[in-house]
Amino acid sequence: MAGKRHGAALPLPAIEPITHQSVKTPLDFQTERAARLARMKLRIADFEESFARSSGPGGQHVNKVSTAVTLRHAPTGVAATVQDTRSQAMNRRLAWARVLDAIEAARKAERAAARAEIEKKRRQNSKRPRGLKERILETKRRRSAVKKQRSKDW
């Protein structure tokens, strides 16, 4: 059995070290979430949060504790299920971040589409430049002359 590898066959991704600044208290999370919801003009009552047992790595802890978090924004239907970590609190933070990011991205795409539609209408309604107009008329005249020549051959 010499040479048999145990554990992961692939190298694990590098994890950034935990610094004092990256560790946030539950109060920080709640104030940040409230500020972001206010900035986005969303109500916390519109969100549905549910917890379930997670799967995957994490051992007995994830099998016994409801660490998976599903967060859904009822008006838009945007939802995220997170079971990335063994901690319900961390999964909850990640779920909130993902749902709010998705709502922001959808709003941004909607604004971009509206702006593109306005720009398209503006281009369609704009007057053609004089040179272009003259070129178009010249090609029409040439085409007309070619067609007239055809009828004279018969």
N, C-alpha and C positions, 0 to 999 in steps of 0.2 A: 504494500500500500504506500510505498515511498513515492513522493512526488504528487500525491493527490491533494488537490486544493480544497480547502474548506472555506465557506463564506462566499462573498460576492466575487464573481468572475471579472466584473468590470470595475474600474476605479470609481470611487464615489465622487460626486461633484464637490468642489471646494465650498465650504461653508464659511461665511464671514464670521469673524470672532465677535462674541458678544461684548460690547463696550458698555460703559455706564450710561452713555447717551441713548443707545439703542433699546435699553430695557425701559419699558413704559409701564406705568402703574395703571390699574383699571380706571382711575379718575382721569388720567391723560387721554385714554381711549374714548371715554364718554364725552369729554369736552371737545376733542378733535372731531368726533362723529357729529356732535350737536352743531359745531361750527360749520362743518361741511354740508350738513343737511340744510342749515339756514342759508348758506351761500347758494345752494342749488334749488332753494325754495321747495323742499320736500318735507313731508310730515312723517315723524317716526311711527305714527299710527297706521300708515299705509304699508308698513313692512310686516311680513309674517315670518317668524323665526321658529324653526323646529329642530329638534335634536334626535339623533338616532345612533345606534351602535356603529362604530366604524369597522373597517376591515383592513387587512394588510398588516404591515409591520407595526410593532408596538407591544406585542406580547399580550399577557393576560389583561393589562390595563385597557387596551382598546376593545377587548372582548367583553369586559364587564361594565365599562363606563360609556355613556352616550357622548362620544367625543365628536362625531360627525355633525356638522352644522349645515342646515339648509336655510337660506335666506331668500325671500321672494318679495318683490315689490308688486303689490296687487294691481295698481293702475296700469303699469306698463307690461307686467308679466315677466320682467327680467328676474332670473333666479340663478343662484349659485350654491352648489353643494361642495363643502370643503371638508376633507378628512386628511389633510397633509401632515398634521402633527398629532402627538398624543394628547395635547392639551386642548380642552374644549374652548378655553378662553382665547388661545391663539387662533384656533380654527374660526372662531366667531369674528375676530378682528379681520382675518383674511377674507371671510365671506362678505363682511360689510365693505371692505375695500374693493373687492371684485365687482359687487353689485353696483356700487356708486360709480366705479370706473366705467362699467358697461352702460349705465344710464347717461353719463357724461359723453361717452363716445357716440351713443345713439343720437343725442341732442346735437352734437357737433356735426354729425353726418346729415341730419335733417336741415340744419342751418346751411350747410354747404350745398345741399341739393336745391334749397330755395334760392340761394344766391346764384347758382348755375342757371336755374330756370329764368330768373330776372335778366341775367346777362344774355341768355339765348334770345329772349324776347327783344332785348335792346338791339342785338345784332340783326335780327330779322326785320325790325322796323326801321333800321337806319337806311338812309338813302345811298344808292350805289355811287361810287366816285365817277366823275365825268369821263375819265379815260377808259374805265371799265365799260361804261355804258356805250361809248363809241366803238370799242372793240367788239362788243356783243352785236351791235347793229351792223357792223362791217361783215362779220361772219354770216349774219342772216342774209345780207345782200348777196354775198358770194354763193351761198347755198341756193338762194332763189334763182340766181343766174344759171347755176348748174342744172337745176330742175327745168328751167325754161328751155335750155339747150336740148334736153331729152325729148321734150314734146315736139321740137322742130325736126328731129331725125326721122320721125315716123311719117 
